[in-house]
Amino acid sequence: MDFEDALLTAVGAALILLMVADVFHTLLYPHGSGPVGRTIMRGFWLLSRKLRGGASSIAAPLAMAAVIAAWAALAAVGWALLYLPHLPEGFSYSPDVTPQADFSEALYISLVALSTAGFGEIVATHPLLRLVMAFQAVAGFGLLTATVSWILQTYPALSRRRTLAHRLNLFREAAGPSGISSLEARHAAGLLESMAENVASVSIDLVSFHETYYFHEVEQRGSLPATIAYAHQLASEAQASDNPELRFAGRMLFAALDDLAGVLRGKFGHVGESSSDVFDHYELHHRHRRRPEPGR
């Protein structure tokens, strides 16, 4: 194997390792996301902020599709570069197929192996190549399964976030301007404790499913960025209550909100000295609040 072949093999192996690392950090590691997926999701998010109407709401689903396509491309090109130095002598061709030794041929072999289609007109003859192709087929099946699991895990997390936003809106409509004071203290405490659990679940979802942050809600009723400030208001009112049970529920909700603000600050770059400031910045970045005009 000459220097060029060794270089192609090294680059191919690096692309495969990058794909594996990105899939691991995005799907299996519970506190992070891979560099490829994170870059694509953030790029689509920045683009969506320049769009209006329903177009911005489909940016995140398109970004997820782009991440999956990027994983498949890294795998296909990586394995193609592994096969390229061994074309055509490392493979057996059927009589009606003309042997070739270019990248397109290597990419075709890689795609057939990755998709587990196995057409059979080109077969590896070297024992090591046969093992590599078998491993690629297993990896292709695993990648397909992993991406389906990723999608199935993402949307329940989004549903929990939307449910919390709807609960806050329903509470605001039912309680009216009186807020907490319109309810019996024990009942209000139970509602706030339940909200604290929901907020904690959303915090965990944002850490475990980094991509859910980039989903934009067109309607304010289902948007947590547009309603989370009201939860902060309820926590403040409860902490000022004379009822000890309600004060405890207020502290519990306030602590959950502080944790959520910490996730938004640490993982997604939102700024603010207090949790309220972070939530204002969160709301602004999801375009449910107008940016203040200079001099106001």
C-alpha positions in Angstrom: 0.0 0.0 0.0 1.5 3.3 -1.1 1.2 6.7 0.6 -1.9 7.8 -1.3 -3.7 4.5 -0.4 -2.7 4.9 3.2 -4.0 8.5 3.2 -7.3 7.5 1.7 -7.7 4.7 4.3 -6.8 7.1 7.2 -9.3 9.7 6.0 -12.0 7.1 5.5 -11.5 5.7 9.0 -11.6 9.3 10.4 -14.9 10.0 8.8 -16.4 6.8 10.1 -15.1 7.5 13.6 -16.6 11.1 13.4 -20.0 9.6 12.4 -19.8 7.0 15.3 -18.8 9.7 17.8 -21.5 12.1 16.7 -24.2 9.4 16.8 -23.0 8.3 20.3 -23.0 11.8 21.7 -26.4 12.6 20.2 -28.3 9.4 20.8 -26.6 7.5 23.6 -24.8 10.1 25.8 -27.5 11.7 28.0 -25.7 15.1 28.5 -24.6 16.3 25.2 -24.8 16.3 21.4 -22.3 15.6 18.6 -20.4 18.3 16.9 -21.9 17.6 13.5 -25.5 17.4 14.7 -25.1 20.5 16.9 -23.6 22.5 14.1 -26.4 21.6 11.7 -29.2 22.2 14.2 -27.8 25.6 15.2 -27.3 26.5 11.5 -30.9 25.8 10.7 -32.0 27.6 13.8 -30.1 30.8 12.9 -31.7 30.5 9.4 -35.2 30.1 10.9 -34.8 33.3 12.8 -34.7 35.2 9.5 -37.9 33.5 8.3 -41.5 34.4 9.0 -44.7 32.4 9.5 -44.9 28.6 9.2 -41.5 28.4 7.5 -39.7 28.9 10.8 -41.6 26.0 12.4 -40.3 23.4 9.9 -36.6 24.4 10.3 -36.0 22.0 13.2 -37.6 19.0 11.5 -35.6 19.7 8.4 -32.4 20.1 10.5 -33.0 16.6 12.0 -33.4 15.2 8.5 -30.1 17.0 7.5 -28.3 15.5 10.6 -29.5 12.0 9.6 -28.4 12.6 6.0 -25.0 13.9 7.2 -24.5 10.7 9.3 -25.3 8.5 6.3 -23.0 10.6 4.0 -20.1 10.3 6.5 -20.6 6.6 6.7 -21.0 6.1 2.9 -18.0 8.3 2.0 -15.8 6.9 4.8 -16.3 3.3 3.8 -15.9 4.2 0.1 -12.5 5.6 0.9 -11.6 2.3 2.6 -12.6 0.3 -0.5 -11.1 2.6 -3.1 -7.4 1.5 -2.7 -8.5 -2.1 -3.2 -10.4 -1.6 -6.5 -10.8 -3.6 -8.6 -8.5 -6.5 -7.6 -10.0 -6.9 -4.1 -13.5 -7.6 -5.5 -15.1 -10.1 -7.8 -17.4 -8.8 -10.5 -20.2 -10.6 -12.3 -19.6 -11.2 -16.0 -21.9 -8.4 -17.2 -20.3 -5.8 -14.9 -17.2 -3.9 -16.1 -14.6 -3.5 -13.3 -13.7 0.1 -12.4 -11.4 1.7 -10.0 -12.8 5.2 -9.4 -14.5 6.8 -6.4 -18.0 6.4 -7.9 -17.5 2.7 -8.0 -16.3 2.6 -4.4 -19.2 4.8 -3.3 -21.7 2.5 -5.0 -20.2 -0.5 -3.2 -20.4 1.4 0.1 -24.0 2.4 -0.4 -25.1 -1.1 -1.2 -23.3 -2.5 1.9 -24.6 0.4 4.1 -28.2 -0.1 3.0 -27.9 -3.9 3.3 -29.3 -4.2 -0.2 -26.6 -6.7 -1.3 -27.2 -6.8 -5.0 -24.4 -9.4 -5.5 -22.9 -8.2 -8.8 -19.8 -7.0 -6.9 -18.5 -9.1 -4.0 -15.4 -8.6 -1.9 -12.8 -11.5 -2.2 -10.2 -10.4 0.3 -11.0 -11.8 3.7 -10.4 -8.5 5.5 -12.6 -6.6 3.0 -15.4 -9.2 3.4 -15.2 -8.6 7.2 -15.3 -4.8 6.7 -18.3 -5.0 4.4 -20.2 -7.2 6.9 -19.4 -4.7 9.6 -20.7 -1.9 7.5 -23.9 -3.7 6.9 -24.4 -4.1 10.6 -23.5 -0.5 11.2 -26.0 0.6 8.5 -28.8 -1.4 10.2 -27.8 0.1 13.5 -27.8 3.6 12.1 -31.3 3.2 10.7 -32.6 1.8 14.0 -30.9 4.6 16.0 -32.3 7.4 13.9 -35.8 6.0 14.2 -35.3 5.8 18.0 -34.0 9.4 18.0 -37.2 10.7 16.3 -39.4 8.6 18.6 -37.7 10.0 21.7 -37.6 13.6 20.5 -41.3 14.2 20.0 -42.5 13.0 23.5 -40.0 15.6 24.9 -41.6 18.3 22.7 -45.0 17.2 23.9 -44.0 17.5 27.5 -42.8 21.1 26.9 -46.0 22.0 25.0 -48.1 20.5 27.8 -46.4 22.7 30.4 -47.0 25.8 28.3 -50.7 24.9 27.9 -51.0 24.2 31.6 -49.6 27.6 32.4 -52.0 29.3 30.0 -55.0 27.4 31.4 -54.0 28.4 34.9 -53.6 32.1 33.9 -57.0 32.1 32.2 -58.7 30.3 35.1 -57.1 32.3 37.9 -57.4 35.7 36.2 -55.7 38.8 37.5 -55.9 37.5 41.1 -53.4 34.7 40.4 -52.6 32.5 43.4 -54.9 34.4 45.7 -58.0 33.2 43.8 -57.3 29.6 45.0 -57.5 27.8 48.3 -53.9 27.6 49.6 -53.6 23.8 49.7 -55.1 23.5 46.2 -52.7 26.1 44.9 -49.8 24.5 46.5 -50.6 21.2 44.9 -50.8 22.8 41.5 -47.5 24.6 41.9 -45.7 21.4 43.0 -47.1 19.7 39.9 -45.8 22.5 37.8 -42.4 22.3 39.4 -42.2 18.6 38.4 -43.2 19.5 34.8 -40.5 22.3 34.7 -37.9 19.8 36.1 -38.9 17.3 33.3 -38.4 20.0 30.7 -35.0 20.8 32.1 -34.0 17.2 31.8 -35.4 17.0 28.3 -33.3 20.0 27.1 -30.2 18.4 28.5 -30.9 14.9 27.2 -32.5 16.0 23.9 -30.5 19.0 22.9 -32.2 19.3 19.5 -35.7 20.0 21.1 -34.5 23.5 22.0 -34.5 24.5 18.3 -38.1 23.6 17.7 -40.1 26.9 17.3 -43.7 27.1 18.2 -45.7 29.4 16.0 -48.6 29.7 18.5 -47.9 31.3 21.8 -50.3 29.1 23.6 -48.1 26.1 23.1 -44.8 28.0 23.4 -42.9 27.6 26.7 -40.7 30.7 25.9 -43.8 32.8 25.8 -45.3 31.4 29.0 -42.5 30.5 31.4 -42.3 34.1 32.8 -45.8 33.5 34.2 -44.6 30.4 36.1 -41.9 32.7 37.6 -44.6 35.2 38.6 -46.6 32.4 40.3 -43.5 31.2 42.2 -42.9 34.8 43.5 -46.5 35.2 44.6 -46.4 31.9 46.4 -43.2 32.7 48.3 -44.8 35.9 49.6 -47.8 34.0 50.9 -48.6 33.6 54.7 -49.4 29.9 54.2 -46.3 27.7 54.9 -47.5 25.0 52.5 -47.9 27.5 49.7 -44.5 29.1 50.5 -42.9 25.7 50.2 -44.5 25.0 46.9 -43.4 28.4 45.7 -39.8 27.6 46.7 -40.0 24.3 45.0 -41.2 25.9 41.7 -38.6 28.6 42.0 -35.9 26.1 42.4 -37.1 24.2 39.3 -37.2 27.4 37.4 -33.6 28.3 38.5 -32.5 24.9 37.2 -34.2 25.5 33.9 -32.6 29.0 33.6 -29.2 27.3 34.4 -29.7 24.9 31.5 -30.7 27.7 29.1 -27.7 29.8 30.3 -25.1 27.0 30.2 -26.2 24.9 27.2 -27.7 27.5 24.9 -26.0 30.8 25.7 -28.8 32.8 27.1 -27.7 35.7 29.2 -29.1 37.3 32.4 -28.1 37.7 36.0 -31.4 36.4 37.3 -33.7 33.6 36.1 -36.2 36.2 35.1 -33.6 37.9 32.8 -32.7 34.5 31.2 -36.4 33.8 30.5 -36.8 37.2 28.9 -33.8 36.5 26.7 -35.3 33.0 25.9 -38.6 34.6 24.9 -36.9 37.2 22.8 -34.8 34.6 20.9 -37.8 32.5 20.1 -39.4 35.7 18.7 -42.4 36.0 21.0 -41.2 39.3 22.3 -40.0 42.3 20.2 -36.4 43.5 20.7 -36.5 46.8 22.7 -35.9 49.8 20.6 -33.0 52.1 21.4 -33.8 54.8 23.8 -36.7 52.9 25.4 
